[in-house]
Amino acid sequence: RGGAVSLSYTVADADFDSCRFENNYAGESGGAVSVPEPLLNKNDKTTHDNCHHSYNDCTFINNEAPSAGALSIQKYHVVFQDSTFNDNSATGTYGGALRLLSVYSMTMDDCNFTGNDANSEGGAVYFSSTIGFVATNSNFNENDAANGAAIYLVNPLSQIDLTNTNFTRNTADNNGAGVYVQSGSSNINVDDCAFDGNTAQSGSTLYFAGSTNTITITDS
């Protein structure tokens, strides 16, 4: 796990600034970086719910793993700012660039995802049971997966806000070239986003499998 950086199960915050991760490989997950859940007590698996990870002006290029081609994170508050993810690959399952499992919050601003691919779900980003997700001023271009070529969300549990974010020429072999939502109890807001040239059998822009609380789309 973690071809370049693998953190332990200790409780810690971590900030990555102006880092470049290129041509890394992991045999399990997190081609470049692997961040497991933070544990207060490793014996009884008690987790800490107030640990933070941030990535500012970071670049992830051509990293590879069976799952989470570039980065795998569990149960943290996560911030990405002005970061780039290009040509990362999940060769076995999901999360071509990012795989985020049960994170408490995820904020993304001015980030670019181009040419990432996953063998199954989430060509660029795969989320499972994420409590909150905010993406602003970001771009998802030419990512590829069986489902959810740009973003794949499984059981989102709270607010999802996509603002001024562009989805261009992403390709899903099956469903959801832009955003795929697999059930959940979230409120989804899409504002001032552009979807152009995305292709899928169903839901070339947005695809919803199951129920959500509310979906609001404005100026998109």
C-alpha positions as CSV (number, residue, x, y, z in Angstrom):
1,R,0.0,0.0,0.0
2,G,1.2,3.5,-0.9
3,G,3.9,3.2,-3.6
4,A,5.6,6.5,-2.4
5,V,4.1,7.2,1.0
6,S,2.3,4.9,3.4
7,L,1.2,6.3,6.7
8,S,0.7,4.1,9.8
9,Y,-2.5,3.7,11.8
10,T,-1.5,6.5,14.2
11,V,-3.6,9.5,14.9
12,A,-2.1,12.4,13.0
13,D,-2.7,15.4,10.7
14,A,-0.7,15.6,7.5
15,D,-0.2,18.5,5.1
16,F,1.4,18.0,1.7
17,D,2.5,21.2,-0.1
18,S,3.9,21.5,-3.6
19,C,4.7,17.8,-3.8
20,R,5.0,15.7,-7.0
21,F,4.1,12.0,-7.2
22,E,5.0,10.4,-10.5
23,N,5.3,6.8,-11.8
24,N,4.7,5.1,-8.5
25,Y,3.1,1.7,-8.1
26,A,1.5,-0.2,-5.2
27,G,0.5,-3.8,-5.2
28,E,-2.8,-3.3,-3.3
29,S,-4.0,0.3,-3.1
30,G,-2.8,3.9,-3.2
31,G,-0.3,3.9,-6.1
32,A,1.3,7.0,-4.7
33,V,-0.1,7.5,-1.1
34,S,-2.0,5.3,1.3
35,V,-3.7,6.8,4.4
36,P,-5.5,4.2,6.6
37,E,-8.1,5.1,9.2
38,P,-6.6,6.9,12.2
39,L,-6.9,4.8,15.3
40,L,-6.9,5.9,18.9
41,N,-6.5,2.2,19.9
42,K,-5.3,-0.2,17.3
43,N,-6.4,-3.2,19.4
44,D,-10.1,-2.3,19.7
45,K,-10.2,-0.3,16.4
46,T,-11.4,2.9,18.0
47,T,-11.1,5.6,15.4
48,H,-10.4,9.3,15.7
49,D,-12.9,11.6,14.0
50,N,-11.0,14.9,13.9
51,C,-7.8,14.2,11.9
52,H,-7.1,16.2,8.8
53,H,-5.2,15.8,5.5
54,S,-4.5,18.6,3.1
55,Y,-2.9,18.6,-0.4
56,N,-1.9,22.0,-1.8
57,D,-0.4,22.5,-5.2
58,C,0.3,18.8,-5.5
59,T,0.7,16.8,-8.7
60,F,-0.1,13.1,-9.2
61,I,0.9,11.7,-12.6
62,N,0.9,8.1,-14.0
63,N,0.6,6.3,-10.7
64,E,-1.0,2.8,-10.6
65,A,-2.5,0.3,-8.2
66,P,-5.2,-2.3,-8.4
67,S,-7.4,0.1,-6.4
68,A,-6.9,3.9,-5.8
69,G,-4.4,4.6,-8.6
70,A,-2.9,7.6,-6.9
71,L,-4.3,8.1,-3.4
72,S,-6.3,6.1,-0.9
73,I,-7.7,7.8,2.3
74,Q,-10.0,6.5,5.1
75,K,-11.9,8.4,7.8
76,Y,-10.2,11.8,7.6
77,H,-11.3,15.4,6.9
78,V,-9.6,16.0,3.5
79,V,-8.8,19.2,1.5
80,F,-7.4,19.4,-2.0
81,Q,-6.4,22.8,-3.3
82,D,-4.8,23.7,-6.7
83,S,-3.8,20.1,-7.3
84,T,-3.5,18.0,-10.5
85,F,-4.3,14.3,-11.2
86,N,-3.3,13.1,-14.6
87,D,-3.1,9.6,-16.1
88,N,-3.5,7.6,-12.9
89,S,-5.0,4.1,-13.1
90,A,-6.8,1.6,-10.9
91,T,-6.2,-1.6,-12.9
92,G,-8.3,-3.9,-10.8
93,T,-11.3,-2.1,-9.4
94,Y,-12.2,1.5,-8.5
95,G,-10.8,5.0,-8.0
96,G,-8.5,5.8,-10.9
97,A,-7.0,8.8,-9.1
98,L,-8.7,8.9,-5.6
99,R,-10.4,6.4,-3.4
100,L,-12.0,7.9,-0.3
101,L,-13.7,5.6,2.2
102,S,-15.9,6.9,5.0
103,V,-14.2,10.3,5.0
104,Y,-15.8,12.9,7.3
105,S,-15.6,15.7,4.8
106,M,-14.0,16.3,1.5
107,T,-13.3,19.8,0.0
108,M,-11.8,20.3,-3.4
109,D,-11.0,23.7,-5.1
110,D,-9.2,24.5,-8.3
111,C,-8.3,20.9,-9.0
112,N,-7.9,19.1,-12.4
113,F,-8.4,15.4,-13.2
114,T,-7.4,14.4,-16.7
115,G,-7.0,11.0,-18.3
116,N,-7.5,8.9,-15.2
117,D,-9.1,5.5,-15.5
118,A,-10.6,2.7,-13.4
119,N,-11.4,-0.9,-14.4
120,S,-14.8,-0.7,-12.6
121,E,-16.1,2.4,-10.8
122,G,-14.8,6.0,-10.4
123,G,-12.4,6.8,-13.2
124,A,-11.2,9.9,-11.4
125,V,-12.7,9.8,-7.9
126,Y,-14.5,7.0,-5.9
127,F,-16.3,7.8,-2.7
128,S,-18.0,5.4,-0.3
129,S,-20.1,6.6,2.7
130,T,-18.7,10.1,2.5
131,I,-20.4,12.5,4.9
132,G,-19.8,15.8,3.0
133,F,-18.3,16.6,-0.4
134,V,-17.7,20.1,-1.9
135,A,-16.1,20.7,-5.3
136,T,-15.5,24.2,-6.7
137,N,-13.7,25.6,-9.7
138,S,-12.4,22.1,-10.8
139,N,-12.2,20.2,-14.0
140,F,-12.8,16.5,-14.9
141,N,-11.6,15.8,-18.5
142,E,-11.3,12.5,-20.5
143,N,-11.5,10.2,-17.5
144,D,-12.7,6.6,-18.1
145,A,-14.5,3.8,-16.1
146,A,-17.2,1.2,-16.4
147,N,-19.4,3.4,-14.2
148,G,-18.9,6.9,-13.0
149,A,-16.1,8.0,-15.3
150,A,-15.5,11.3,-13.4
151,I,-17.1,10.8,-10.0
152,Y,-18.7,7.7,-8.4
153,L,-20.5,8.1,-5.1
154,V,-21.7,5.2,-3.0
155,N,-24.1,5.9,-0.2
156,P,-23.3,9.6,0.3
157,L,-24.6,10.6,3.7
158,S,-24.9,14.4,3.7
159,Q,-24.5,17.4,1.5
160,I,-22.9,17.2,-2.0
161,D,-22.1,20.6,-3.6
162,L,-20.7,20.9,-7.1
163,T,-20.0,24.5,-8.1
164,N,-18.4,25.9,-11.2
165,T,-16.9,22.5,-12.1
166,N,-16.6,21.2,-15.6
167,F,-17.0,17.7,-16.9
168,T,-15.7,17.2,-20.4
169,R,-15.3,14.1,-22.7
170,N,-15.5,11.6,-19.9
171,T,-16.4,8.1,-20.9
172,A,-18.4,5.4,-19.0
173,D,-18.7,2.0,-20.6
174,N,-22.0,1.6,-18.8
175,N,-23.6,4.4,-16.8
176,G,-22.8,7.9,-15.5
177,A,-20.0,9.5,-17.5
178,G,-20.1,12.7,-15.3
179,V,-21.4,11.7,-11.9
180,Y,-22.8,8.4,-10.7
181,V,-24.7,8.3,-7.4
182,Q,-25.4,4.9,-5.9
183,S,-28.2,5.5,-3.4
184,G,-27.6,7.4,-0.2
185,S,-29.4,10.0,2.0
186,S,-27.7,13.1,0.6
187,N,-28.9,16.5,-0.7
188,I,-27.2,17.2,-4.1
189,N,-26.6,20.6,-5.5
190,V,-25.2,21.3,-8.9
191,D,-24.6,24.9,-9.7
192,D,-23.0,26.6,-12.7
193,C,-21.4,23.4,-13.9
194,A,-20.7,22.4,-17.5
195,F,-21.1,19.0,-19.0
196,D,-19.8,18.6,-22.5
197,G,-19.1,15.6,-24.7
198,N,-19.5,13.0,-22.1
199,T,-20.6,9.5,-23.2
200,A,-22.3,6.6,-21.5
201,Q,-25.0,4.0,-22.2
202,S,-27.2,5.8,-19.7
203,G,-26.7,9.1,-17.8
204,S,-24.0,10.8,-19.9
205,T,-24.2,13.7,-17.5
206,L,-25.7,12.4,-14.2
207,Y,-26.8,9.0,-13.2
208,F,-28.8,8.1,-10.1
209,A,-29.2,4.5,-9.0
210,G,-31.4,4.4,-6.0
211,S,-32.8,7.3,-3.9
212,T,-31.4,10.6,-2.6
213,N,-33.2,13.3,-0.5
214,T,-33.1,16.2,-3.0
215,I,-31.4,17.1,-6.2
216,T,-31.1,20.7,-7.3
217,I,-29.5,21.8,-10.6
218,T,-29.1,25.4,-11.5
219,D,-27.3,27.2,-14.3
220,S,-25.9,24.0,-15.6
